[in-house]
Each structure stands twice: as structure tokens, then as C-alpha cells.
Amino acid sequence: MRKKVCVVTGSRAEYGLLRWVMQGIKDSDQLELQLLVTGSHLSPAFGETYQEIEADGFSIDRRIDLELGDDTDQSVANAMSLALGGVARALQEMRPDIVLVLGDRYEIFAAAAAAMVCRIPIAHLHGGETTEGAMDEAIRHSVTKMSHLHFVAAPEYARRVVQLGEDPGSVNLVGGLGIDAILRQPRMSREELERSLDFRFLKRNLLVTYHPVTLDESPQTSQMTELLDALGELADTGLIFTMPNADQGGLGMAEQIRQFVDAHPNARLFTSLGQRRYFSCIGHVDGVIGNSSSGLLEVPSFAKGTVNIGDRQRGRLLAKSVINCGTSKAAILEAIQTLYSDKFHDRLKTVANPYGDGGASEKIIQVLENCRLSGILKKSFHDLSH
């Protein structure tokens, strides 16, 4: 009998990492894919990206609408409540053998909590990582403690999962999933991409993604103002923005970007580029600007530079292609000048991605096919030897 694996996805970025794991489950003669879609995938404000999932050939078994009307603290808490109840009901109906989740978003925390209460084993991808500037940090480690199988991207992250008390035998070092997506996704030529985006590249071009920093006490809009003021000073530069994610403060930041784009013909905002266009953009731009995890996990594989602003990603492993800077206009402009420098271009020639060189999806499928699930729910706390 095939194991039923229920994959939960709540955002475009997370689905981009999960896609080839989902395909591997779908193609396996030992596994059966169940797909539960929630979060910003179902929101018109974020592009209803569930359509991209269906376009890739996947059937959605359950949809849990979180009614993402705004992005206040109360609304996020309400969304978590809807996710907890909705996922629990779906799991009771679907009865998977294991639930597979990735990362650190609030809807993923709720999905893992629902699976735990329903006594269904949980497999967690990309655990052990740190992002000290966001509440994702606490969510990620909480999901680790609720999970029974762990798939991590680097040895340092494997050690951290064990440090949290997890059995070393349950921790699987597989590498970063984003690299698999890069290797498998055909990319567009510059001309094809320009037609698809209805955007003409200029002498220099930057891809910009800036998300809310959820643990910061200062207003999210003030940080975005500094970034936009810096970008507004760049001459003969094409700017491609992707939408901030569905965290507190994200909608206000998106409105700031819209106003900037309206006033700058060299700039465009896309609710969702989709993975092919996103990777194609990385290949054709001069660098990536913002605070998205993609700038650290995936962009190094393109031998392109990342200007990583602020501390949202503080604690993650960094390639030599990452330039850290503060959130002020002056700091951002200085980092962009470094990005364009000959010395930095020489550094890019020897960049290695600390998250590996691919193959994570196949390793995950192999573990899922061969793992024994009986008795896995009762965990012992693994104490580190002194």
C-alpha cells in the first residue's frame, strides 16, 4: 500500500521549493500525493498563485481560505486560527500517513499543530535555520519540535536540529531545495523575458524583493521609504519589484511600491513572476536587492550578487556573493556601488552556494519511500553529551 503524503503549501516562494518534491511524490510507485493549499495562494491580493500550482499539473485536494483581508497582528492571529481548524478538518477527511511542511510561516505552524493534534507524523523541510530579524525564527524551531522527520540544507542546520533535542537518526542532510528548482527550470532569453514582462531592460537592472521585518518595532513603511529613496537615485537602471509577502505591514509596503512604480517608468511591480520568469530575471539582471531568503539560498547559484538589507535573514549561511548592509538610504547606495565594483565581480568568479549543488528532492523522496512510520509519534528528547 502506498504511503499517503499530504503536502501543505501557503505561499508562492515555498511552493517554488516544494514543486519537485511534489513531483517526485506524484511519480513514485510507493507514495501518493495529497495536496492542501492555503495562505496567500488563495488571495487575489497576492495573485491567486494556486493557479500556478494547477498549471504545473497538480490537483489540489483541499483549499483552506484564511480570509487575508488585511495584515494587522489581529488578522494574522485570526488567519492562524482558520488554518488550525481548517487543516485539522481536512486531515480528518484525507487521513494521510504523513504531513510534509516547509519552513517557517504562520500558516505552516498552524498546519503542523493541526497534524500533531490529529496524531499524524510530520516531515519538516529547511529546519535548523536562523532568521533573527523575524518571528519566522520562533515558528521554524517550533515546527521542528512538532516534527518527526527532518530534512535540512546544511551540516550547521543539522547540528542545530539535534541541539533542539531531536534524534540524530531522524535528521537528513539533503541540501537546499531551491537549487533543484534552478537546475530543472528552463529559463527565458532576454528578449523572451522582455516580451513576457512587457518591460525593456536598461543599461543596468535590479530585481527587488523586500518583505516585512516582523520583529522590528519601527514601522515597516519607514524601511521601505529608505529603500525606495535609494533606488530612485539610480540612473539608467531598470527595476523589477516582486510583491512583499503576507506578513504584518506587507500591504502598506506594497502600496508604497505601487506609488513609486507609478512615478518611475523604469520600474515595474509584479504580484507574482512565477518561478520561470523569476529565475530568468535573476539570470539577466545585475543583482538582487532586498531581504528575501532567495537572495541567500538561490541567487548564489547564478553567480550573481545579492544586496541583503537589514537583519531579517541574520543568522543564515552566506555565500561570498552576499553583501550585507543596513536599512538606511546611504547604506543601501553604498552596497549597490560595491555590487557594481570590479573587485566584487572578481569575487563572483569563485562563488559556491553553501546550500549544495542539487539533488535534495530525490534524497527526500528516497527517505519518504523507505522510512517506517509505525511508532514514530512518540519521541525521546536527545540530550547532548557534556
C-alpha positions as CSV (number, residue, x, y, z in Angstrom):
1,M,0.0,0.0,0.0
2,R,1.4,3.4,-0.9
3,K,2.1,6.0,1.8
4,K,-0.2,9.0,1.6
5,V,1.9,12.2,1.8
6,C,0.0,15.4,2.4
7,V,2.0,18.4,1.3
8,V,0.9,21.8,2.7
9,T,1.8,24.9,0.8
10,G,0.7,28.5,1.7
11,S,2.9,30.8,-0.4
12,R,4.5,31.2,-3.8
13,A,8.1,31.1,-2.6
14,E,7.5,27.9,-0.5
15,Y,5.8,26.2,-3.5
16,G,8.8,27.0,-5.6
17,L,10.9,25.0,-3.3
18,L,8.3,22.2,-2.9
19,R,7.5,21.7,-6.5
20,W,10.0,19.0,-7.4
21,V,9.4,17.1,-4.1
22,M,5.7,17.1,-5.0
23,Q,6.5,15.8,-8.5
24,G,8.7,13.1,-7.0
25,I,5.9,12.0,-4.7
26,K,3.4,12.1,-7.6
27,D,5.7,9.9,-9.8
28,S,6.6,7.4,-7.0
29,D,5.0,4.0,-7.1
30,Q,5.4,3.9,-3.3
31,L,3.9,7.3,-2.4
32,E,0.6,9.0,-3.0
33,L,0.4,12.8,-3.2
34,Q,-2.2,14.7,-1.3
35,L,-2.1,18.5,-1.7
36,L,-3.5,21.1,0.7
37,V,-3.3,24.7,-0.4
38,T,-3.8,27.7,1.9
39,G,-2.5,31.1,2.7
40,S,-1.7,33.7,0.1
41,H,-2.1,31.2,-2.7
42,L,-5.9,31.8,-2.4
43,S,-5.7,35.6,-2.1
44,P,-6.5,37.9,-5.1
45,A,-4.2,40.5,-3.5
46,F,-1.3,38.1,-3.8
47,G,-2.1,36.9,-7.3
48,E,-4.1,33.7,-6.6
49,T,-1.0,31.7,-7.1
50,Y,-2.8,28.4,-6.7
51,Q,-3.4,28.7,-10.4
52,E,0.4,28.3,-11.0
53,I,0.2,25.0,-9.0
54,E,-2.6,23.7,-11.2
55,A,-0.8,24.9,-14.3
56,D,2.1,22.7,-13.3
57,G,-0.2,19.7,-13.4
58,F,-1.1,19.2,-9.8
59,S,-4.6,18.5,-8.4
60,I,-5.5,20.4,-5.2
61,D,-7.3,18.1,-2.8
62,R,-8.2,20.8,-0.2
63,R,-8.2,24.6,-0.1
64,I,-8.2,26.4,3.3
65,D,-9.1,30.1,2.8
66,L,-7.5,32.3,5.5
67,E,-9.5,35.4,4.6
68,L,-6.4,37.6,4.2
69,G,-8.2,40.9,4.2
70,D,-5.5,43.0,5.9
71,D,-2.2,42.5,7.6
72,T,-2.7,43.6,11.2
73,D,-1.5,41.5,14.1
74,Q,-5.1,40.5,14.9
75,S,-5.7,39.5,11.3
76,V,-2.6,37.2,11.3
77,A,-3.8,35.6,14.5
78,N,-7.2,35.1,13.0
79,A,-5.7,33.5,9.9
80,M,-3.7,31.1,12.1
81,S,-7.0,30.2,13.8
82,L,-8.7,29.5,10.5
83,A,-5.7,27.4,9.3
84,L,-5.6,25.4,12.5
85,G,-9.3,24.4,12.3
86,G,-9.4,24.1,8.5
87,V,-6.3,21.9,8.3
88,A,-7.5,19.7,11.2
89,R,-10.8,19.1,9.4
90,A,-9.1,18.4,6.1
91,L,-6.7,15.9,7.7
92,Q,-9.5,14.0,9.4
93,E,-11.1,13.6,6.0
94,M,-7.9,12.8,4.0
95,R,-6.2,10.6,6.6
96,P,-2.6,10.9,5.3
97,D,0.1,8.8,6.6
98,I,2.5,11.8,7.0
99,V,2.2,15.6,6.5
100,L,5.0,17.4,4.8
101,V,5.7,21.1,5.5
102,L,8.4,23.5,4.7
103,G,9.8,26.5,6.5
104,D,8.5,29.0,8.9
105,R,5.3,30.8,8.0
106,Y,2.4,31.2,10.4
107,E,0.1,29.1,8.4
108,I,2.7,26.3,8.3
109,F,2.9,26.5,12.1
110,A,-0.9,26.1,12.3
111,A,-0.8,23.2,9.9
112,A,1.9,21.4,11.9
113,A,-0.1,22.0,15.1
114,A,-3.2,20.5,13.5
115,A,-1.3,17.4,12.3
116,M,0.2,17.0,15.8
117,V,-3.2,17.1,17.4
118,C,-4.6,14.7,14.8
119,R,-1.7,12.3,15.7
120,I,-0.2,12.3,12.1
121,P,3.6,12.3,11.7
122,I,5.2,15.4,10.3
123,A,8.1,15.8,8.0
124,H,9.8,19.2,8.1
125,L,11.9,20.7,5.4
126,H,14.5,23.5,5.8
127,G,14.6,23.3,9.6
128,G,17.5,24.4,11.8
129,E,18.0,27.7,10.0
130,T,18.0,31.1,11.8
131,T,16.5,34.4,10.8
132,E,16.9,36.5,13.8
133,G,15.0,39.6,12.5
134,A,11.6,37.9,12.0
135,M,9.1,35.8,14.0
136,D,9.8,33.1,11.4
137,E,12.7,32.2,13.7
138,A,10.5,31.0,16.5
139,I,8.0,29.4,14.2
140,R,10.6,27.4,12.4
141,H,12.1,25.9,15.6
142,S,8.6,25.3,17.0
143,V,7.7,23.3,13.8
144,T,11.0,21.3,14.3
145,K,9.8,20.3,17.8
146,M,6.5,19.1,16.5
147,S,8.1,17.1,13.6
148,H,9.3,13.6,13.4
149,L,11.4,13.6,10.2
150,H,13.8,16.5,9.4
151,F,15.3,17.4,6.0
152,V,18.0,20.1,6.4
153,A,20.0,22.1,3.9
154,A,23.5,22.2,5.5
155,P,25.5,20.5,8.2
156,E,25.3,23.5,10.5
157,Y,21.5,23.3,10.4
158,A,21.5,19.5,11.1
159,R,23.6,20.2,14.2
160,R,21.1,22.9,15.3
161,V,18.1,20.5,14.9
162,V,19.9,17.9,17.1
163,Q,20.7,20.8,19.6
164,L,16.9,21.3,19.9
165,G,16.7,17.7,21.2
166,E,15.8,15.8,18.0
167,D,17.1,12.3,17.4
168,P,20.1,12.5,15.0
169,G,18.7,9.4,13.2
170,S,15.7,11.5,12.2
171,V,17.7,14.3,10.7
172,N,18.5,14.0,7.0
173,L,21.1,16.3,5.3
174,V,19.8,16.8,1.8
175,G,20.9,20.3,0.7
176,G,18.8,23.3,-0.4
177,L,15.7,22.7,-2.5
178,G,16.0,25.9,-4.4
179,I,19.0,24.5,-6.3
180,D,16.9,21.7,-7.6
181,A,14.4,24.2,-9.0
182,I,17.2,26.2,-10.7
183,L,18.6,23.1,-12.3
184,R,15.3,21.8,-13.6
185,Q,13.6,25.0,-14.7
186,P,14.3,26.2,-18.3
187,R,14.9,29.9,-18.5
188,M,13.9,32.6,-21.0
189,S,16.2,34.5,-23.3
190,R,16.5,38.3,-22.6
191,E,14.2,39.1,-25.5
192,E,11.6,36.5,-24.5
193,L,11.6,37.7,-20.9
194,E,11.2,41.4,-22.0
195,R,8.2,40.4,-24.1
196,S,6.7,38.4,-21.2
197,L,7.2,41.2,-18.7
198,D,6.3,44.0,-21.1
199,F,9.5,45.6,-19.8
200,R,12.6,46.9,-21.5
201,F,15.9,46.2,-19.8
202,L,18.2,49.2,-19.4
203,K,21.9,49.6,-19.0
204,R,21.7,48.2,-15.5
205,N,18.9,46.2,-14.0
206,L,18.0,45.1,-10.5
207,L,15.4,42.6,-9.1
208,V,13.9,43.9,-5.8
209,T,12.1,41.9,-3.1
210,Y,11.6,43.4,0.3
211,H,9.5,41.7,3.0
212,P,8.3,43.0,6.3
213,V,10.7,42.5,9.2
214,T,8.2,41.2,11.7
215,L,10.2,41.7,14.9
216,D,11.1,45.3,14.2
217,E,9.4,47.9,16.4
218,S,9.9,50.7,13.8
219,P,7.2,51.0,11.1
220,Q,7.7,48.7,8.1
221,T,6.9,51.7,5.8
222,S,9.9,53.7,7.1
223,Q,12.3,50.9,5.9
224,M,10.6,50.8,2.5
225,T,10.9,54.6,2.2
226,E,14.7,54.3,2.7
227,L,15.0,51.6,0.0
228,L,12.8,53.4,-2.5
229,D,14.7,56.7,-1.9
230,A,17.9,54.9,-2.7
231,L,16.6,53.2,-5.8
232,G,15.1,56.5,-7.0
233,E,18.7,57.9,-7.3
234,L,19.9,55.2,-9.7
235,A,20.4,56.4,-13.2
236,D,19.6,54.3,-16.3
237,T,18.5,51.3,-14.2
238,G,15.6,49.0,-14.7
239,L,13.8,48.0,-11.5
240,I,11.7,44.8,-11.3
241,F,9.8,44.5,-8.0
242,T,8.1,41.5,-6.6
243,M,5.3,41.8,-4.0
244,P,6.1,41.7,-0.3
245,N,4.7,38.6,1.4
246,A,1.6,38.3,3.5
247,D,3.1,39.4,6.8
248,Q,2.2,42.3,9.1
249,G,2.9,45.5,7.3
250,G,3.2,43.9,3.8
251,L,0.1,45.6,2.3
252,G,1.3,49.1,3.2
253,M,4.8,48.4,1.8
254,A,3.1,47.1,-1.5
255,E,1.2,50.4,-1.8
256,Q,4.5,52.3,-1.4
257,I,6.0,50.3,-4.2
258,R,2.9,50.9,-6.4
259,Q,3.2,54.7,-5.9
260,F,7.0,54.5,-6.7
261,V,6.3,52.5,-9.9
262,D,3.6,54.9,-11.0
263,A,6.2,57.8,-10.8
264,H,9.1,55.9,-12.3
265,P,8.7,54.5,-15.9
266,N,11.9,52.4,-15.4
267,A,10.2,50.3,-12.7
268,R,7.5,47.6,-12.7
269,L,5.8,45.7,-9.9
270,F,4.6,42.1,-10.3
271,T,2.3,40.3,-7.9
272,S,3.9,37.0,-8.8
273,L,6.5,36.4,-11.5
274,G,6.2,32.6,-11.4
275,Q,9.3,30.5,-11.0
276,R,10.4,30.5,-14.6
277,R,10.3,34.3,-15.0
278,Y,11.8,34.8,-11.6
279,F,14.8,32.7,-12.3
280,S,15.1,34.2,-15.8
281,C,15.1,37.6,-14.2
282,I,18.0,36.6,-11.8
283,G,19.9,35.4,-14.9
284,H,19.6,38.7,-16.7
285,V,19.8,41.4,-14.0
286,D,22.9,42.8,-12.5
287,G,22.0,41.9,-9.0
288,V,19.2,41.2,-6.4
289,I,18.2,43.7,-3.8
290,G,16.1,43.2,-0.6
291,N,15.8,40.8,2.3
292,S,14.3,37.7,0.8
293,S,15.8,34.3,1.6
294,S,16.1,33.6,-2.1
295,G,18.9,36.1,-2.3
296,L,20.9,33.8,0.1
297,L,19.6,30.3,-0.9
298,E,19.3,30.5,-4.6
299,V,20.9,33.6,-6.2
300,P,24.5,32.4,-5.4
301,S,23.9,29.5,-7.8
302,F,23.6,32.2,-10.6
303,A,27.0,33.8,-9.6
304,K,25.0,37.0,-9.2
305,G,25.4,39.4,-6.3
306,T,22.8,39.9,-3.5
307,V,22.4,43.1,-1.5
308,N,20.9,41.8,1.7
309,I,19.3,44.7,3.6
310,G,18.9,44.7,7.4
311,D,18.6,41.7,9.8
312,R,15.6,39.8,8.5
313,Q,18.0,37.0,7.3
314,R,20.6,37.4,10.1
315,G,22.0,34.0,11.1
316,R,21.7,32.3,7.7
317,L,24.8,30.9,6.0
318,L,26.1,33.3,3.4
319,A,27.9,32.9,0.1
320,K,30.6,35.3,-1.0
321,S,28.1,36.8,-3.4
322,V,26.1,38.3,-0.5
323,I,26.6,42.0,0.5
324,N,25.1,42.8,3.9
325,C,24.1,46.4,4.6
326,G,22.0,48.5,6.9
327,T,18.5,49.8,6.2
328,S,19.4,53.5,5.6
329,K,19.4,55.0,2.1
330,A,23.1,55.7,2.4
331,A,24.0,52.1,3.4
332,I,21.9,50.7,0.5
333,L,23.5,53.0,-2.1
334,E,27.0,52.1,-0.8
335,A,26.1,48.4,-1.0
336,I,24.9,48.8,-4.6
337,Q,28.2,50.6,-5.5
338,T,30.0,47.5,-4.1
339,L,27.8,45.3,-6.2
340,Y,28.9,47.1,-9.4
341,S,32.6,47.2,-8.5
342,D,35.3,45.3,-10.4
343,K,36.6,43.8,-7.1
344,F,33.2,42.3,-6.4
345,H,32.8,41.0,-9.9
346,D,36.1,39.2,-9.4
347,R,34.8,37.6,-6.2
348,L,31.7,36.3,-8.1
349,K,34.0,34.1,-10.3
350,T,34.6,31.7,-7.4
351,V,31.2,31.8,-5.6
352,A,30.0,28.5,-4.2
353,N,26.5,28.0,-2.9
354,P,26.7,26.9,0.8
355,Y,23.4,25.0,0.3
356,G,24.9,22.5,-2.1
357,D,24.7,21.7,-5.8
358,G,21.3,19.9,-6.2
359,G,19.7,16.5,-5.6
360,A,17.7,17.4,-2.4
361,S,14.3,16.4,-3.9
362,E,15.5,12.9,-4.8
363,K,17.0,12.3,-1.4
364,I,13.8,13.4,0.3
365,I,11.7,11.0,-1.9
366,Q,14.1,8.1,-1.1
367,V,13.7,8.7,2.7
368,L,9.9,9.0,2.5
369,E,9.7,5.8,0.5
370,N,11.9,3.8,2.9
371,C,11.0,5.3,6.3
372,R,9.0,3.3,8.9
373,L,6.1,5.4,10.4
374,S,4.9,2.9,13.0
375,G,5.8,4.1,16.5
376,I,7.3,7.4,15.1
377,L,4.9,9.7,17.0
378,K,6.5,9.1,20.4
379,K,9.8,11.0,20.5
380,S,12.5,11.0,23.1
381,F,14.5,14.2,23.8
382,H,18.0,13.7,22.6
383,D,20.4,15.2,25.2
384,L,23.8,16.4,24.0
385,S,26.7,14.8,25.8
386,H,28.6,17.1,28.1
